[in-house]
Amino acid sequence: MNVIKTSFALAAIAVLGILSAAANATPVKYDFTVTATSGPLDDTVSHGTFSFDSSSVTPGTWSRATGLLTAFDFTWNGTTYNAATANTGTLSFDGAGHLTDFMFGTHCSAGECSFAVAPETWFAWSDAFFYSLPTGGSGGGSITFSPAATSVPEPAALGLFGFGALLIGAFAGLRRRMA
């Protein structure tokens, strides 16, 4: 019977460990809108989204690194970009852990982004947007961003939580019967 108790306890601990790990590393998603205000694409408006993992948030600091975006979706001048084709240079957070500034684009390294006259490149820096075209033209614009609407937890996560609760209940019932 001691083996059964130990097995239930280990299963419950494993489920709780998985749940707490999932709770500590959640994606944080933002919507953004770019508006070109100069250059060949003046008055062009494009919308996109980006996400980063909540475990990368350190309140009151700048995270200067590439690869901070876990998801990215943005179409500019007919080309669609994702987390593999656009990169971060910086994410900055206030003391409460809210995103305040960022830098991402097609040519970024830790702490900086740049663009060349050709080929097509672009980068966004907090409220400014800069781009260049393969034809040699370039311009700038503005960018606004806001947290995306929060979503309901995935059914799989709820199922895992229910399974953990069931195991804990079964363990508690077994303990009462053995006492």
N, C-alpha and C positions, 0 to 999 in steps of 0.2 A: 504494500500500500504506500510505502514511503516513496517508491519509484513513481507511482501515479501522481502523488502530490508534487514531486519535483518536476515531472513532465508538464503538468498544468501550470505550475508557477513559471517555468521557463518559457512556455508558449505565451503566457500573458505578458511577461516582460518583453518578449520579442515583438509582439503586436504593439505594445505601448511604445517601444523604441522606434518602430517604423512610423507610427503616428506622430510622435514628437519630432522626428527628423523631417517628415513631410510638412509639419506645421511651421518649422523653423526656416524652411527654404521655399518660399512661395514666390511666384513671378509677380512683379510689379509692372503694370502695363500703363502706357501713356499714349494718348492720341496727339498728333501734331498737324499743323497746317502751315505750309510754306506759300508765301505770296511774293513773286518777283516784282520788284519796283523799279528796276533799271535793266538795260541791256536788251538783247534780241528777244528774250522771253518775257519782257515787261507785261504785267497784268496776268501772268500765268499763275494759277492756284493749284496746289496739289496737297493731298491729305495722306497721312501715313500713321503707322503705329510702331512703337518700340517697347521692349520689355527687358528688364534686368532682374536678377535674382535678389530677393530681399536680404540674403546673407551677405551681399556685397555692400550693404548700407552701413556706414559708420557715421553716426550723427556728428555734425559739425566739421566734416572733413571733405577734402577733394580726393576722389579715387582717380589717379592718373594711370591708366592702363588700357591696353587693347583687350578685346574679347569680353568686355563687360556686358554687352547686349546678348541676351539669350534668344531674342526674336526681333525681327525688323521687317517691315513691309512698307515700301515707298516707291512710287513710280514718278520719275522726273523726266520730262522731255521724251516720253515713250519708252524709257528703259526702267524695268522693275529691279529694285535692289532688295537684298535680304541680309541677314546677319553674316553671311559669307562674303558678300560684295560691298558692304559698308561696315565701318568699324568705329569703335569709340576711341576717343583720346582722353576724355575726362567726364566724370559724373561728380557733381557737388551736392552736398546735403546740408541742410540747416541743423540746428541743435536738436530738433524734434525728429530728424531723419527724413524730412521731406526733400524731394529733388528741387534744387533751386537753379542750377546751371548744368549745362552739358556741352560736349563737343563731340560730334560724330560726322562721318562723311566717307568719301571713297578713298582718301589718302590720309589716314591718321596713324599716328604712333602715340606712345604713352605721353600724354600731356599736350599734344599739339596736332593740328590738322592743317593741310595746305591744299592748294589746287594749282594745276598747271594750265597754260593757255589751251593746250590740246593734249590728249584727247578729252572727252567729256569728263569733268570732275566736279565735285561740289562738296561743301561742308556746311554744317549748321553749328552756330555757337551762341547758345542761350537765346537771344532774340534776333540774331542776324543770320542771313543765309547768303552764301557766295557760290557762284557757279561759273564754269567755262564750258564751251561747246567745241566739238571736233572741228568746226569751221573757223575757229579762232576767236569768236565773240565771247564776251563774258559779262557778268552782271551781278546784281545783288538783290537782296530783298529782306523780308522779315519772316520770323517763325514764331508761332504761338504753340503752347503745349498745355495739356491738362491731364489729370489722371483719368484713365478709362473707367467706364462704369464697372463696378465690381460684379463678379459672377457668383453663381451658386456653386458650392463644392461639388466636385465630380461624384457621380454615383459610386464609383469604385472606392473612393475614400470613405464615403458613408458606409458602404458594405464592410470595409475593413474595420471601421470603428465598431459596427454592430457585432462582427465576429469576435473582436477583442472583448466587448462587453459580455457576450455569450460565454466565452472561455472563463472570464472572471467569475461570472455567476455559477458556472458549472463547478469551478474550483471551490467556491464558497459552500455550495450545496454538498459537495463531497466531504468537505471538512466537517459539516454539521452531522452528516451520517456516520462518520468515523468517530465522532466524539461521544 
